[in-house]
Every structure is written in structure tokens, then in C-alpha cells.
């Protein structure tokens, strides 16, 4: 049977001829154009043929000959893409469906060297640490929107500090929950949070000259006699008279920036990845990973000791001191998920079973979303009290309120870490005040 079809209301196909009457100005007697059909006469008449172009880059499907698809990610990391333990940074999928790992930091190390702090370095020993230009963190605070710090991740000319918006969101669920600054400073003052920063590569005295540098950050103690209290008062430590102990340099090495430069006391680092204290009241040991972290310091030498050059700013109507040692980076929303779930996991007073994940943060096509598991009863949080039940802190009594603001938590994200168009991390900056510090041995009571 021959196929008949009409196109434009005035094209008639009969067998191998196509008669078109769409052009009113056609010059033949019939008013129709005659066009030869080049269709193979031997093929099936009336059969429509559609060319199969096969897999294509950009079709949203990662095919066998593609490394990736723009916007289609499955939890990849720089460590996985480079096949290097400890690698970190930002990556993306190009328009050619190939990974762009130029923003990743990682290298294969020789021998016993380890990739930490942005480069390969020999691991620190387990014996006492020999310091170079050692300083003590006498004060710390998270940067505020009104006084931003410390890195411009979106290249808009303004340093990014979206963390302050997240803290405001958390503050909505209860007084004190988001007082991270107060919690950190309280631990510094009572001697339970002791952080030492050593600047390697600077002159043994003064701050003249320029060249490569390294920044090492250690957990330490001011309780060298192990009597349960700090050896020096908060005032003495703050004046630069503290003497501290690093028992195991390798285990105490919280973080380091191996690639840095110094110029007349100004120190700038390349990228690193470090854990940062994030103590919520009642949960002092909480930390989060600061991804793609950068450090900078403005230092001055006074009587042979390094001090940070601090400045003041108005925050919330009050004048505050901002330390001259700054670290900026971003925290993945999934890190907040893990941290809060670890806290919630301890909420036995609310009837929460160990191993329960109440909060879930997932990545959608356009944005991250956070939800609380509706199948978990949080009404028992009324039985919790940060004062009456040690360890409950201020989060457990407020689980129901926490679930009300989970959606707002993801709304503070401002960094797209993998180039898929979804903001999946929150920028953060820290200010630290530094004063000179010294190391001393453990003090042993011979009478014991």
C-alpha cells in the first residue's frame, strides 16, 4: 500500500513523488511543486527511519566512554579522583565530560612521608616537640557578617562568612545553643582548650626578611603537673607567660599549613584541610572539618616573642577584638549533619536510641535539603535538662525545635564545592589572638 501524508495542509506524497502546494507563487500549471523522493525504492515503503546518535556528552547519563556528566555527581571526592589518601579541594565536570581536578590538592609521597597540610612531609615523631617560633591562642572567635573573614570563595570581591547566618538560625531554637564563641572562649580561659601555633621558617628573632614558611597547630596542655588545673592563670597565659606541654607531637598535631610564605611578619598559606573546634554548650569536644582552609597572620616581634597584630570592629553594636591570625575555609553541610547526629546520638534522656540518625541532609537537583526523620519521636526531649542531666548539654532538650529549623540550615550554604550548581557548603572564618608561648617538660611529683 502507498503511504499518503499531508504536511502544511498542502503537501501530498504519493509513492515516490511529493507534491507541494505550500507556495502560492509556484509557476507550474497545477500550482504544485514536484520533488523527487531519493528514498531507496528497495526499502520498506512507509517506514520512518530515525538515526541513532548513541550516547552524547551532556545528556545527563554517565556513559561508558565518559568520566562524568555536568551536574551529575555521586559523592565523589578529590581523594577518590586522584586516588591519593588525604587529598582535598574542589573539582568539577567539564563540558567534555571529563573531570577537572585542577582545584584538588594531593600528591603521592615517597617513603614514609605523608600528605598532610598541602604537601608531603615526614611524620612528626612521638617524642617532645622542638618549637621554632611558638605562640599560644589566647582568644578566638568566629567571624561575623559585619566583619567578614577570610577568603573569597565566589570571587565577588567580598570575603565569605556565611557561618554567622547559620549560627543565627541555630540561635532561634534556644538561648545559648549557638554561642560557639562563648563556648570556645570559656574553654580557652579555663585551660581545657589549649592551642599552640608554631611559625616555622621565620627568623629566630624579629620578623625581617621573606621566604618560605610553615604553620603547625598543636593541641597542648597547661597542666604539666597533671593536677587537673592550669599551671598559670588566664591572665598569665594571656600575657605570654604560659609554659605548655606537647606530650606526643604526632598525635597532638591538629593541623598544619606546609606551603606558606612570610614577608616582614605577614604570613600567607596555601590550602590545607583541618579539623576545627565547634563546641556547642554541653558538647565541648565537637569538631568539624574545615575543607580547603587558608591561613594568614600579621605578626609583630616584642622582646623576642611573636604577637598577632589585632584590630577592633563593631559587631552587634559592641566593639570586639579580632585576632590577627585568621583561618578561612568552608564546612560541608554533610559535616554539620554528622556532628549534630553525633550529639543527638547521646540524647538518651529523650529516649533516642544509640545509632539513631535524626537529621538527614541530601542534595537535590537545585539545592540541598534537610529533614528530620518523622518516624523518630522527639517529644521525650522535654525530659532533658542541660543542668540536671550532665552531658545532655543544650541540644537534647531542644530536639523538637531543632527539627523546625533544619530547612533553614541548608539555606545558609554559599559554596558550590563540585561545580554542579548546588551550594553544598558554608563558608567560615576564624580570628585568633596570639601571644608568645614556651614549652616545658612534664612536672613529676617525687613524693608520689
C-alpha angles and dihedrals in degrees: 000000000000118000120241121196136164124216125184086000089278110062118096123188116200116175108305096346127085116201115197125192097170091107109072090193096060111141104219125097094251095050089234132110119229115217125181114233110226091200111135106261090214094060125091109285115237095016115137113218121205118187114236104223093183127214115350132193108251098031092113095250123104102227127197094262093048130081093205146336123241108259094009110106133160106194097290119168135196088249091058096042093049094034089227122130111234096019114144142169140085129315139171143187115255127223086258090060094249127126116256105207096165088116093055123099118211143109139183109255128217124237115334095342116125131212103241133137094017100306145046113280136166109259116257116253125250094240126089115305121245106218129211111193102353125193135179125224102235096172138012138183139170114249118255129219090248090056104030125195153209128346136018104227097170095045095234095130095256124099111241124240107157090149090086089064090052091051090051088053092050090046088062091070097058146334113280098010094109098035092116092148092054093046093050094047092047090056091047091051096047092047099244093111108052117168124179124194119200120196108207119195098031118118116278087246132015124012102257125133132028139250145108120333142179131213119210123187122200139186107228142162135238090198097088093157092052094230093134098256137081116272094222130039121253088255093053093048090046091053091056097257098115121126114201142186129227103189100181113019095195096050093038095051098108095178145332142199105215098179112060142124133217129207119179092327097319109118124192124181136202120231127305138161117237142167114244127200110251102176117182112195107277092017102071098160097060116125135175130201115254104211122207092006124186128194134201133173139188107207137184129192116230116180091335097311128107120239128179116243101238131195137196130237138175112252121175091347093306131100112242135179117244115203120235094231109080135183123189133182142116136274120217114237088232088062089059088049091053093045096049092045090052088054093045089049087068094053096104088144087069093050092254112154120229112265094029117143106204098169124058125185116191136177118241131188093273108012146007118262133200127204139170118230104258089205092067116086110222097173088103089072086090086073092061126090126177091215101038097043112045113222096025091098119181099301102065095058089052103048094122091053091046090058090053093061102039092104091055091053093067090046091071093062111119106165127079102204100184106033097247095121095254119113103226104163141054121229117230138182132194131201118206130187113216131201131173119282138186134206124230136175126262113278112233121197105224090202091066 
